[in-house]
């Protein structure tokens, strides 16, 4: 089963599951998860091929949805779910394939569509790091800067470095091989009738108006909102605004 980090204890409110995006981890969501745990149990996961979760050769959304369903089954059997980017697609697939597992669904800055860009350049950047001589995260950040990675992403990526063991806690080979699956979304006629919020960064182009019909075909109760001044990494760029919006939605 996926590795999890649990915050808080069970209350009368539904527990919350958080699924991170590509190259992320449960730790990335620590601040928001901890703050939301003042009202409910919050469980953040390391997705497959990330963090301390098992590695696999495949990385498809039906598989990731099954991974999340197993975590929910091990807790209450139904949870609210927040998913960002890749984790948002996995959360959507979870609701479509395991509708009874999801109470409320918050999808952060992603749509159920195939994207034409790739994130393979960041795998190349991470592979360029000389792990054998690495002593500190700052050294890795310096090397990432030399290959053009912006400062915010340098810090983000190096959170997945296991410096003592000279390795990445990311299955870079599998993620590179499975990048077409990660950037796509499975063809399905399924729909989910639950309460869904598609929350985007106002400065992001991941969820444009042209994608709304596709969203509504799968999630007919979906509502849409934007966080001003935020891009794709809206939860990291505007954490208090993200937390406040999530709290209002989850408690509605």
Backbone torsions as a table, in degrees:
resi	resn	phi	psi	omega
1	UNK	NA	159.1	179.5
2	UNK	-61.6	147.6	171.6
3	UNK	-71.1	139.9	-179.0
4	UNK	-129.1	153.1	169.9
5	UNK	-121.7	121.7	-174.6
6	UNK	-104.0	138.1	178.1
7	UNK	-124.8	135.1	175.5
8	UNK	75.8	-168.7	-179.2
9	UNK	-132.5	165.3	-179.4
10	UNK	-63.3	139.3	176.8
11	UNK	-130.9	-168.7	177.5
12	UNK	-77.3	-6.2	176.6
13	UNK	-91.2	149.9	179.3
14	UNK	-57.9	141.4	174.4
15	UNK	-66.2	159.6	-175.4
16	UNK	-119.7	132.5	174.9
17	UNK	-107.5	133.6	178.5
18	UNK	-118.8	126.1	179.6
19	UNK	-115.6	118.5	-176.2
20	UNK	-78.1	173.1	179.3
21	UNK	-92.9	-176.9	-178.6
22	UNK	-57.0	134.8	-179.3
23	UNK	69.1	8.9	-179.6
24	UNK	-95.7	-163.8	178.6
25	UNK	-164.0	168.6	175.2
26	UNK	-58.8	-35.3	-178.0
27	UNK	-61.4	-32.4	-179.3
28	UNK	-59.3	-25.4	-175.5
29	UNK	-99.7	11.8	-172.3
30	UNK	-56.4	-45.5	-175.7
31	UNK	-66.4	-49.8	-179.2
32	UNK	-65.3	-42.2	179.8
33	UNK	-60.9	-43.9	-179.2
34	UNK	-64.3	-41.6	-178.6
35	UNK	-67.8	-40.8	179.2
36	UNK	-69.8	-20.4	-177.2
37	UNK	-75.1	-1.4	175.9
38	UNK	-72.8	-10.7	179.5
39	UNK	-118.4	-17.7	-172.1
40	UNK	-160.0	164.7	171.0
41	UNK	-71.0	132.1	178.4
42	UNK	-122.4	128.9	179.8
43	UNK	-121.1	112.3	175.4
44	UNK	-99.3	137.6	-176.6
45	UNK	-111.1	152.7	159.8
46	UNK	-88.9	119.9	177.8
47	UNK	-66.4	161.0	177.8
48	UNK	-53.5	146.3	-179.2
49	UNK	65.8	17.0	178.4
50	UNK	-135.7	151.2	172.4
51	UNK	56.7	-131.2	-178.1
52	UNK	-100.8	12.4	178.4
53	UNK	-83.4	160.9	-179.2
54	UNK	-60.2	150.3	174.3
55	UNK	-94.2	149.0	178.5
56	UNK	-144.3	159.1	178.6
57	UNK	-76.4	-22.0	-177.0
58	UNK	-112.0	155.7	-174.0
59	UNK	-150.3	60.8	-177.5
60	UNK	-99.3	160.4	-178.9
61	UNK	-69.9	-36.7	172.7
62	UNK	-59.2	-37.6	177.9
63	UNK	-68.7	-42.1	179.1
64	UNK	-66.1	-35.9	176.5
65	UNK	-63.6	-40.9	177.7
66	UNK	-64.7	-39.7	176.4
67	UNK	-56.7	-47.0	-178.7
68	UNK	-67.0	-38.1	178.9
69	UNK	-61.8	-35.2	178.2
70	UNK	-65.9	-39.2	178.2
71	UNK	-65.0	-44.0	179.9
72	UNK	-63.6	-41.6	179.0
73	UNK	-61.9	-32.0	-179.7
74	UNK	-76.6	-12.4	178.0
75	UNK	-106.9	-107.8	-172.3
76	UNK	-96.3	-12.6	-174.9
77	UNK	92.4	-17.0	174.4
78	UNK	-152.6	136.3	-178.8
79	UNK	-142.5	155.7	161.6
80	UNK	-70.5	151.3	-176.0
81	UNK	-135.4	130.2	168.7
82	UNK	-113.3	130.4	176.0
83	UNK	-134.8	133.1	178.9
84	UNK	-109.1	130.5	173.1
85	UNK	55.3	-119.1	177.2
86	UNK	-53.9	-42.4	177.6
87	UNK	-64.9	-29.2	175.7
88	UNK	-68.9	-40.1	175.7
89	UNK	-65.5	-40.8	177.2
90	UNK	-62.7	-39.3	179.2
91	UNK	-66.7	-39.0	175.8
92	UNK	-62.1	-45.8	179.1
93	UNK	-62.2	-37.3	176.2
94	UNK	-58.8	-48.6	-179.2
95	UNK	-64.1	-36.6	-178.7
96	UNK	-74.1	-37.0	-176.4
97	UNK	-92.6	-26.8	-178.7
98	UNK	-132.0	65.0	-170.5
99	UNK	-58.2	-31.1	-177.9
100	UNK	-76.1	-12.3	-177.4
101	UNK	-80.7	-18.1	-171.5
102	UNK	-112.8	129.1	175.2
103	UNK	-90.4	-66.5	175.0
104	UNK	-124.1	147.7	-174.1
105	UNK	-125.8	121.8	174.0
106	UNK	-114.9	116.0	-179.4
107	UNK	-105.6	119.7	-174.5
108	UNK	-99.0	109.0	169.1
109	UNK	55.8	52.3	174.2
110	UNK	-159.8	155.5	178.2
111	UNK	-126.2	161.2	-179.9
112	UNK	-81.1	58.2	-176.9
113	UNK	-134.6	165.7	173.1
114	UNK	-86.2	133.8	178.0
115	UNK	-101.9	146.6	-175.1
116	UNK	-87.9	-16.3	178.8
117	UNK	-83.6	172.8	179.1
118	UNK	-132.4	160.3	175.2
119	UNK	-111.4	18.3	-175.1
120	UNK	-66.6	-25.4	-178.0
121	UNK	-62.6	-28.9	-179.4
122	UNK	-76.8	-30.0	173.5
123	UNK	-65.4	-42.4	176.7
124	UNK	-59.9	-41.1	179.6
125	UNK	-64.4	-44.2	-179.9
126	UNK	-66.6	-35.8	178.1
127	UNK	-67.7	-20.6	-178.7
128	UNK	-77.1	-12.1	-179.1
129	UNK	-69.1	133.6	176.2
130	UNK	-83.6	89.6	-175.7
131	UNK	-66.8	-29.5	-174.0
132	UNK	-62.8	-33.1	-176.0
133	UNK	-102.6	1.6	-172.8
134	UNK	-71.5	130.0	177.5
135	UNK	-116.1	-30.3	-175.8
136	UNK	-139.7	153.7	176.7
137	UNK	-59.3	-35.6	-178.1
138	UNK	-60.3	-32.6	178.2
139	UNK	-67.1	-39.5	177.5
140	UNK	-65.9	-39.6	178.6
141	UNK	-63.1	-38.5	177.6
142	UNK	-62.8	-41.2	179.8
143	UNK	-68.8	-37.0	176.8
144	UNK	-66.2	-37.0	178.3
145	UNK	-60.9	-37.1	-178.2
146	UNK	-66.1	-24.0	178.9
147	UNK	-102.9	16.5	168.6
148	UNK	91.7	12.7	178.8
149	UNK	-81.8	130.1	-176.8
150	UNK	-68.9	154.6	-173.2
151	UNK	-53.6	-43.6	-177.9
152	UNK	-61.6	-38.9	-180.0
153	UNK	-77.0	-28.4	174.7
154	UNK	-57.0	-50.4	-179.4
155	UNK	-63.8	-40.9	-179.6
156	UNK	-62.2	-49.8	-177.7
157	UNK	-64.4	-42.0	-174.0
158	UNK	-72.1	-9.7	171.3
159	UNK	-65.2	-18.9	179.1
160	UNK	-96.8	14.3	177.3
161	UNK	-88.5	132.9	171.3
162	UNK	-104.9	85.7	-172.4
163	UNK	-64.2	-44.4	-179.9
164	UNK	-56.8	-35.1	-178.2
165	UNK	-100.4	8.0	173.9
166	UNK	53.5	51.3	-177.9
167	UNK	-151.7	162.0	170.7
168	UNK	-90.5	142.6	171.2
169	UNK	-88.5	38.4	176.6
170	UNK	-135.0	133.4	177.9
171	UNK	-83.2	80.1	-173.1
172	UNK	-60.7	-35.6	-179.9
173	UNK	-63.6	-47.1	-179.2
174	UNK	-67.9	-41.6	-179.1
175	UNK	-64.8	-37.4	176.4
176	UNK	-65.7	-45.5	-179.3
177	UNK	-63.8	-36.3	-175.2
178	UNK	-95.1	9.3	-177.4
179	UNK	-54.9	-38.9	176.6
180	UNK	-59.0	-38.8	176.8
181	UNK	-65.6	-40.4	-176.8
182	UNK	-65.3	-38.5	-177.3
183	UNK	-81.9	-11.2	-178.1
184	UNK	-97.9	-171.9	171.4
185	UNK	-148.0	134.5	-174.7
186	UNK	-60.1	144.3	172.7
187	UNK	-72.1	125.9	-179.8
188	UNK	-155.2	147.4	175.8
189	UNK	-95.8	-0.7	-174.4
190	UNK	-67.5	151.5	172.6
191	UNK	-136.8	159.1	-178.5
192	UNK	-129.6	128.2	-170.3
193	UNK	-92.8	2.8	-176.5
194	UNK	-74.8	178.3	-178.8
195	UNK	-79.7	122.4	-175.8
196	UNK	-131.5	138.8	174.2
197	UNK	-121.2	124.2	175.0
198	UNK	-102.3	103.3	-173.7
199	UNK	-104.2	122.4	-174.5
200	UNK	-121.8	161.1	168.4
201	UNK	-82.1	132.7	-176.9
202	UNK	-62.3	-25.8	-179.8
203	UNK	-93.8	5.2	-179.0
204	UNK	-95.5	151.7	176.6
205	UNK	-111.7	19.2	-178.5
206	UNK	-76.9	-30.3	-179.9
207	UNK	-126.7	92.5	-178.9
208	UNK	-98.5	162.9	179.8
209	UNK	-53.5	-29.4	-178.0
210	UNK	-67.0	-18.1	179.8
211	UNK	-88.4	-9.5	-174.2
212	UNK	-61.7	-42.2	177.5
213	UNK	-58.2	-37.9	178.4
214	UNK	-66.3	-42.8	177.1
215	UNK	-58.8	-48.8	-175.2
216	UNK	-69.5	-23.8	176.9
217	UNK	-67.8	-30.4	178.3
218	UNK	-97.2	-30.0	-175.3
219	UNK	-131.2	77.4	-172.6
220	UNK	-63.2	-19.3	178.4
221	UNK	-94.5	9.4	-174.6
222	UNK	-65.1	141.5	170.7
223	UNK	-118.9	157.6	-173.9
224	UNK	-124.7	140.0	177.4
225	UNK	-148.7	157.5	179.2
226	UNK	-129.1	147.5	173.4
227	UNK	-101.6	114.9	-179.1
228	UNK	-59.6	142.2	175.0
229	UNK	76.6	5.8	-178.9
230	UNK	-111.3	148.1	174.1
231	UNK	-102.7	-146.8	-176.4
232	UNK	-65.0	-33.2	-178.8
233	UNK	-91.2	51.1	-170.5
234	UNK	-58.4	-34.2	-178.7
235	UNK	-72.7	-26.5	177.8
236	UNK	-87.3	-34.5	-177.5
237	UNK	-78.6	-37.5	-178.6
238	UNK	-131.8	66.0	-172.6
239	UNK	-63.4	-39.2	-178.3
240	UNK	-68.5	-40.9	178.1
241	UNK	-66.3	-39.5	177.6
242	UNK	-63.3	-47.4	-179.4
243	UNK	-59.3	-45.8	-178.2
244	UNK	-62.4	-43.3	-179.8
245	UNK	-66.1	-43.4	178.8
246	UNK	-61.2	-42.9	-177.7
247	UNK	-63.2	-44.8	179.1
248	UNK	-60.1	-45.8	-178.8
249	UNK	-64.9	-46.3	-176.4
250	UNK	-66.4	-29.9	-177.3
251	UNK	-94.4	-0.7	-176.3
252	UNK	-64.0	NA	NA
